[in-house]
Amino acid sequence: MNFSLLIENLTNPALLFFVLGILAVYLKSDLEIPNNSSKFISLYLLFAIGFKGGQELSHETFNSDIAWAMLFGIAISIVIPLYSFFILKKRLNIYNAGAIAASYGSVSAVTFVTAVSYLESHQLGLHGYMVAIMALMESPAIIVGLLLINLFNKEEPSTINKRAVFKHSFTNGSVLLILGSLFIGFVANAKQAEGIKPFTNDLFKGFLAIFLLDMGITSGKKLKAFFSFGFFPFAFAFIIPLINGCLFAWASSLVTDDITNRFMFAILAASASYIAVPAAMKVSVPKANPGLFLPMALAVTFPVNITIGMPLYFLIAQST
């Protein structure tokens, strides 16, 4: 294995901006990204990756390989929350176990975007249908997590608002934007897409760096409160994503031989949602503690994936 990939990733400007954000919090700096600007950048990243994916998808011929890849992605988002829930409920209450399981079965669009940038740094391109797979993986994990809470909650069997579950699973803003951008990119011809290429391509890495700076500031603010829950949540947020990523980097060989696809499946399996899942849980399971599952996904799993995880998953995808 070539561990120089790990060193190379540690000097990635996007990662260093994330570290700078954490450092700013601990130095008590007044550095911050305005909320409106942060929201705009997150929407831009989802739009750009969706549109570029749609353009790539328009050049693909739908076949059994793509169909199997989509089914494999959905299977990941069902299997991970199932076994995660039973690990978590040994130490946490049912509400938190279900919310965290859903978060780790779902995906992080920002981690996905960062992984795309990682591939580009190795002169590798993303297959457009992987964007569609990412969007498809949001909803099943949320539904499984909420169903598990409903099944194992003996005190309040009707605690789940089923209508809210499906609404937030399928119409969540991040899911809707990336699916919509994917469709628009798919139907736009090359000449039409060329007009906005400077916006979707040339500015992408700069906006990603600023967004990760904001993520670093947010993570730094949540770390102190998170540690008050004890060691178990930290251990889970650190170890389980690495296991998931390595396991599915290897298992993805069942559906594809493509290195970039196997790497992206690993990223999708290892990442944890801190946008779609919290939005669904806030409405459907208000007893779940966002002060627990948000820092787990954002302050622990996200930096673990972009430092240790990505080089590790890439090595496995290359070597097996």
Stockholm file with secondary structure:
# STOCKHOLM 1.0

chainA/1-320         MNFSLLIENLTNPALLFFVLGILAVYLKSDLEIPNNSSKFISLYLLFAIGFKGGQELSHETFNSDIAWAMLFGIAISIVIPLYSFFILKKRLNIYNAGAIAASYGSVSAVTFVTAVSYLESHQLGLHGYMVAIMALMESPAIIVGLLLINLFNKEEPSTINKRAVFKHSFTNGSVLLILGSLFIGFVANAKQAEGIKPFTNDLFKGFLAIFLLDMGITSGKKLKAFFSFGFFPFAFAFIIPLINGCLFAWASSLVTDDITNRFMFAILAASASYIAVPAAMKVSVPKANPGLFLPMALAVTFPVNITIGMPLYFLIAQST
#=GR chainA/1-320 SS CCTHHHHHHHTCHHHHHHHHHHHHHHTTCCCCCCHHHHHHHHHHHHHHHHHHHHHHHHTCCCCHHHHHHHHHHHHHHHHHHHHHHHHHTTTSCHHHHHHHHHHHHSCCHHHHHHHHHHHHHTTCCCCTHHHHHHHHTHHHHHHHHHHHHHHHCSSCTTCCCHHHHHHHHHSCHHHHHHHHHHHHHHHSCHHHHHTTHIIIIITHHHHHHHHHHHHHHHHHHHHHHHGGGCHHHHHHHHHHHHHHHHHHHHHGGGTCCCHHHHHHHHHHHHCCCSSHHHHHHHHHCTTSCHHHHHHIIIIIIHHHIIIIIHHHHHHHHHHC
#=GC SS_cons         CCTHHHHHHHTCHHHHHHHHHHHHHHTTCCCCCCHHHHHHHHHHHHHHHHHHHHHHHHTCCCCHHHHHHHHHHHHHHHHHHHHHHHHHTTTSCHHHHHHHHHHHHSCCHHHHHHHHHHHHHTTCCCCTHHHHHHHHTHHHHHHHHHHHHHHHCSSCTTCCCHHHHHHHHHSCHHHHHHHHHHHHHHHSCHHHHHTTHIIIIITHHHHHHHHHHHHHHHHHHHHHHHGGGCHHHHHHHHHHHHHHHHHHHHHGGGTCCCHHHHHHHHHHHHCCCSSHHHHHHHHHCTTSCHHHHHHIIIIIIHHHIIIIIHHHHHHHHHHC
//
